[in-house]
Amino acid sequence: MRIGMLADLYKPHISGVTNYIELNKRQLEQLGHEVYVFTFGGEGIDDEPNVIRSPGVPITKGFYFSLRYNARARQLVRSMDVVHVHHPFISGSLALRYCRSRNIPIVFTSHTRYDLYLQAYVPVFSGLIGAAAMQAFLPAFCRMCDLVVSPSPGMREVLHGFGVEVPIEVVPNGVDIKPFQVDIEPKNVNRLGFQPDDVVFVYTGRLGPEKNLSFLLHSFAGAAQACDHACLLLVGDGPERDNLQSLAKLMRLQERVHFTGLVPYSEMPRYLNLADVFVTASITEVHPLSIIEGMAAGLPVLGINSPGVGDTIRDCETGFLIPREDMAAFTANMVRLAVDRELRLKMGEKARQESQYYAIEHTAQIMLDHYQRLVTLATGRERGLRSHFRRIVGKKK
């Protein structure tokens, strides 16, 4: 089967969507399928085959804007058996333009809370544009797709709230959990400044305003007062890093809060392996891959009850879910996890077991079954149209 993944941006940009596409591409290729990524940007920057880039106007680092594919991309995308859209606005519109008339099935996965990202980055316009844009565009676009997918039940409800009425399948975004479930030599603890008896809370991901990291730092400040052996490790980089480092210094936490900066994804298991608890205060997640990676590493998870996060953490089993923006409860449960080693181990083992549900081998097969079903239906429709056309022509004769 020839499968096209359509994305507005791809590597070297780092995001959960980029990781999802790369991981699924590799898994489907291992199963013997041809997988192409259609995106934008400069040629010659890819270290993997079948990444098809069309020129675009550079907007920000890694993001190029265009409203069309080049000739080669147009020819290739029209030869796909099925296409899978991962960003609805540009890539989704191009899928409709190039594939719908060719009877090529179109799958759309809603990965992102665009309304909340707008609040984080352009708050002045979020109330006016965010929900209105979603309600104007998404229902119509989803009606034109052959399959709409949500990575979590919570995101499915968000789509319903925007007026999407077509059936929505829930298919978790898969994770390659194997690297996180092996015993790995952790990064040098002394180099990071941790002591052997420290309890390390870890966050991995983008340091951006949408991740609610100032809330996390303020909560940790309260926990640090109660537990002198609690530390916080922030693995990743982003536009908020300088502000967060200044905030940690202002709260006199610079010895207890450690920033790694950007690290290679292949090193992530090592950082998780030296931690005791995975922690996040984000409420913008759709399907939090970083949480699942933490679970696969055997870490209990502390998060805020919201779509995506609330679908992944089993409250009081694999971690704790805190009511939205309840800083006192968040801090109290950080303290609880810091002081109760047996609870951490019990929840961590349950989290490790639960992570198996998100294994890429399992989720990619679910998606592949959907692809095959849609291709079969499309082939049947095409045959039916040809037969109908022949009957009409025969009557005219």
N, C-alpha and C positions, 0 to 999 in steps of 0.2 A: 504494500500500500504506500502511496505517496502522500505525505502529510505536510501541510504548510502551517507553520507557526507565525502569526502576524503580530508584530509588536512595534510600538512607536519608538522604543529605544531598547538596546541590548548591550551586551558587554562592549567596552570595559565598564559601563555603568553597573553599579552593584545595588541590587534590590532583591526583595523576595520574589518578584515576578521574573526577573532575570534568572535567578537561581532555579525557579520552577521550570522555566523553558529549557534551560541547559540540561537539567537533570532528567526531564521527561524525554527530551531529544535523545540523550544518550541511552536511556532505558529502551525506548522504542527502536532505536538502531540496533541494539543488542538482540532484539526480537526479530530482526530481519527486515525492518521497514525503512523506507527512505524518508528522512525528515529534513525539511528546509526551514530556515528562519528568514523571514522577510522583514527588513527594518531599514533604517536610514543612517547616513554618516559616511565617513571616509572609507575608501577601499584600502585593503592591505593591512587592516588592523586586527584581523581575526586569526586565531590559531586553531580553528576547527573548520571542517568542511561544511559546505552547503549553507553558509550564511550569506544571504543575498542582500546587498546594500544598494539603496538608491540615493542619489544626491539630495541634500537638503540644506536649508539655511540654518547655520548654528545659532541656537538660542541660548542655551547654557551648556556647561561642560557635559558632553556625552549626549545631548539632546539636539536633534536636527529636525527642522520643520519642513514638511513638503506635503502636497496634496495629490501626488501621483508617484507611481513607480516608474523606473526607467524601462526601456524596451525589453531588456533581458529579463527583468523581474516580472513584467507583465506576461511575457510568454511563459515563464516557468510557473507562475501562480495559477495560470489557466490550465496547467497540466496536472494539477493536484487532484487526488481522489477526494480529499476533505481538507478544509482549512479551519484553523483554530485561532480565534481572535482573542488577544490578551489586553488590548487597550481599545476601548470602544469608539472613540471619537475619530481619530485619523485612520488607524488600521481597520476599524470596523467599517467605516465608510468605503475604504478601498476594497474590502472584501465584498461588500454589496455591489460595487461597481464592476469588479473584474470577474467575480465568481457566480453571482446569482443567475445571470443570464446563461451561464454554461451548465447550470444544474449541478454545481459543486456544493455539497453540504457545508454550511457555515455553523461552527460551534463558537459560542462566546462564554468565557469565564469572567465573572465580575470579581476582580482581585482587590479592588481599591475603594476605600471610602473617600471618593473625590470631594464630597461635601465637607468632610472634616479636614481634609488637607487644605482646602481653600480657607477654612477658618484659621488654620495655623499660619498660613503664609500670606494671605490677603484678607485679614479680618474685616477690613472696611467694606468689602463687597460680598462677603460670604453670605450674609442674610438675604441679600437681594439676588445674587447670582446662583449660589450653590444649589439649593433645593429646586429653584425654578428651572435651572439648566438641566438638572437630573430628570425632573418630571416632564420636561418638554422633549428630551432626547431619548432617554432610556426605554420607555415603553414602546415607542415606535420602532426603535432599533431592534429590540428583542423580538418583536413580532416578525421581523424580517429574517431572523435566524432560525436555523433548523433545530438547534438545541441551546438552551441557556443553562449554565452551570454556576452553582455557588459553592465555594469551598467549605461553607459551614451553614448550619441552620439559621444562625443569627443573621448572616448576610442575606440569606433568602428573605427573611422578614424585612430587612432594610430595602431590598428591591421591591417587595410588595408595597412598602410605604411610599416608594417613588411612583407607584402606579403600574408596575410591571404585572400583567395578568396572565401571561403565558406560563405553562408548567416549567418549574425550575428543578433540575436535578442537583442533589448535593453530592459532590465528589471531593473528598479532601485533597488538598495539594500534598503530594507525596514528598517524603524526605528519605535520603539515603542514610538510614539510621545505623548501619553497620560500623562506620568509623567512630561513632559515639558510644558504642557498646563494647569496645575492647579495652583492655587495661593498657593505658598509655602512660609513659613517663611524663608527668606534668612539667610545665615550664618551671625554671628555677625559682623556687618560692622566695628565697632570700633576695633575688634580683628584683622581684616585684614588691619587696618590703613586707611580706607577710611572715608571721611567726607560726610555728607548728600548731599552736592551740587556737589560732584565729578561726573564727567562723566567717567564711567568705560568701557574701551575697554577690551574684554576678548578673549583669545585664549585657547582652550582646546585640548589636544592631546599630542602626543609624542614630547619630546624636543630632536629632532635628527637633524643631518645636512641636511637631505632631506627636512626639513620643512621650510628652508629659514628664520630662526628666527632672525639672525643677521640683515637681511634686515628690518624686522619688528621693531627691537629695534632702528635702525638708523632712520627709518621713524618716530617712536614715539618721538624720541629725538627732531626732528624738530617741531612736533605738540605740545610737552610739552612747548617749548619756546613761542609758540603763545597762548597757553591756560593753565593757571596755575591751572585749576581745572580738567585737563585730567589725568587719571591714566591707567595703563596697568596691567592686571591680567593674569598670565600664569599658567594655571591649568594642571598639569601633571608632568611627570619626564622623564629623558632620558639622554643619554651620553653628551649632550650639556649643561646641566643645569649649571655646574660650570663655563663654558666659558661665558654663557649668564649672569650669576650673576656678573662675573668679568667685563664684558663689561658694564653692567648697572652701576656698581660702578665707572668705568673709566669715563663714561659720566655724572656722578653725578646724576643719576636717581634712586638711591637705595630707596629713599623715595617715588618715584612715580611708580615704577615697583615692583610688588608683585609676588613671587613664592610660590605656595602652596605645591609643591611636589606631589607625587602620592596620589590620593584620590579615595575612593570607587566609582564605577560607579553610585551606588544608590544616591550618594551625588551630582552628577553633576547638577541636576535641581536647587539645592539651589545656587550653584555658578553662574549659568547662570541668575538666578532670581535677583541677585544683580547688574548685568551688564546692560549697555545701548546699546552697539554695539558689535557684534561678528566680529573679525578681524583675517585674516590669510594671510600670504605671500607665502604659499606653492604652488609650481607648479608641484608637483608629485602626486597629488590626482587623483584617478580614479572616485570615487564617494564619496564625503566627508561627511561622516555621522555626524561628529561634526558640520559642517555648518548647516545641516538639523535640528539637535537638537537645535542649536541657533535660527534658524528660528521658530521652534515650540514654543520656549520660548518667541517669539515676539520681536526678536532682528533683526535690519537691519544688513547686512553683507557687509564688505569691503574685497575684495580679488583681486587677479591677474587673468586676463583673460587667462585661460589655460584649457586643457581638464579636465572635472570633475567639477572644480570650475566654469568655464564659462557656463557649462550646468545647474548649480544649481541656480546661482544668476541671477536675471533679472535686468540688468543694469538700474539704475535710478528708479526702481520700488521696488524691495526688498533689494536694496543696490547698491553698486558701484563696477564696474569691471574696473581695472586699466590695461593699457597695460603692458606687461611683463617688469619687472625690471625698471619701471619708478618711481623712488623714489620720485621725486618732486610731481607727480600727486597723489601718494599714501598718502604722507604727507598732501597735500592740502585737500584731501577728508576726512582725519582724522579730520582736523581742522573744515571742514564744518559740519561734523556730531557732533562734540563736541559742536559747538556754536548754532546749529539749533535744538532745542528740538522738534518743531512741525514736522520737516522733519524726525527725528528719530522715532517719534511715528507713523507717516503715513507709513513709510517704514516697520516698525516693525509689524504693523497690517497686511500689505500685505504679509509679510514673513510668519506670522503665518498661514494665509489662504493657502498660497502656499505649506506649509509643509504637508498638508493633502494628497497631491499626493503621498507622500513617506510613508504613514502609512503602517505598517507591514501587517495589515489585507488585504490591497489592493494588495501589491506586492507579498505576499506569495501565494495568490490565482492565480495571473498571472503565477507564476512559477509552481504551482500545476497543472494548466491546461496544461502546456507544458509537465510535467511529464506524465500525464494521456494519452496525445496524443501519446507520444513516446512509452509508454507501450502497448497501443493498436496496434500501428504499428508493434512493435516487436512481439506481440502475433500473428498477422496476418502473418508475415514473417515465424514464426516458424511453424504455421499450414500449410502454403504453402510449406515449405521445407519437412515437413512430408508427405504431399500429393504427392509431386513430387517423394519422395523416394519410396512411396508405388507403384506409377505407374511404376517406373523403375523396382522394384522387381517383379511386376506383369508381365511385359513384358518378363523378363528373365525366369519366370516360363513357 
